[in-house]
Amino acid sequence: MKIAILSDFHLGYERFFDDAYTQAKEALNKASEVADMLIIPGDIFDYRKPEPEVMAQAVELFRDISQKNYPAKVVEYTGKRLYTDKPIIAIPGTHERRAEDSVDSVDVLHLAGLLVEVNKSKVVVQKGNEKVSVYGLGGIADERFKSALADLDLSLDKNTFNIFMIHQTLYELLPFSEEFTHIEELPEGFDLYVNGHIHNRLELKCHGKEFLIPGSTVLTQLKGVEQEEKGFILYDTETNTHTFHPIKSRHFSLIKINIDGKEPKEIKKEIATVLENKLNSEKGNKPIIKVEITGNLKPGFKPIDLDISEFQSIQKETAIVEVTKSNIKEEDSKAAEELRSGVVENMSIHDFGVSIFTEKLKSNNYSLKVNPTKLFDILSSDDKKEVAVKKAIDEIFKE
Ligand SMILES: [Mn+2]
């Protein structure tokens, strides 16, 4: 069977409202032309309680594709009740997540018979003699994910092609919190693992099988990885291979400009030039161009001296331009500079620290009885901030 995997439409996403709709439409329509079944791992909507206009968008999208004839049909479902046998399967993502047992917006589409919601349940799709089972678990708080996995009924039928579908951060995707579940902690025995949530396309392995993330169909974060094409993945169970099918989507470019040692005037000229070049190569596309300024301004200048406001608005007709200078390094504090340049080489680090500390206290109208040097020593007496602060408080309120 050919299975289209599409994700993260984010209908209703305010910034690119029309893109969210038209790009989801293109992905769904194209997918329904080439696939036997469609699976959607979450974030159809951008928020929990979509307005009627956004709900209407979803109804239109799914009405159109659910009225097509599919040779594959839903033949089994372990959820509450089935309202369609069309092989369009979805789970809610983190953006649709609501309190346990509340109706979410994907449930509404399920109740309308526009798709089959497979959160904490299983659906079996059959075409001819072939069966594909999809086990789903909607987006859930990271700390609850492991216990939710343990609660799933995963008695697999080895005669069907088994898919595990989630909408979750995993450690291998964002390795900054040990709280995230590792990919190999996902249940074993499936033929394919599918995840949403991550907005760029990723292809990994889980227990030796494919672990696929199609990425979102609309731009959201404007990060470098989102410069790739948007689209969906088509997996073929006969050959166990997959292909990526791009959709028409708004182009996004991230241009980084390093400003080390440059003056605001020069930088503005440079921004104007890169924007002009980019616009010429993207004529008629109305692309999104983000210019990220990084580095240190020429000494003597501050970020505030670099006025980028003119770039945000000039191109409204031909492009969506965003210039950001949040990555400019602030001029190092004079103290650190002095420390580096050796102005204080005859002073111990301790005394230097005390002098900065005292200055700071003075400028904040410090008037407590504990003298600043003593307070400094107490505060630096322990590696643990809480311990040091407690000691300091004890000293201050001793009397
Ligand atoms: Mn998302």
Residues whose N, C-alpha, C, O or C-beta is under 5 A from the ligand:
A	BS01	MN	D8 D43 H197
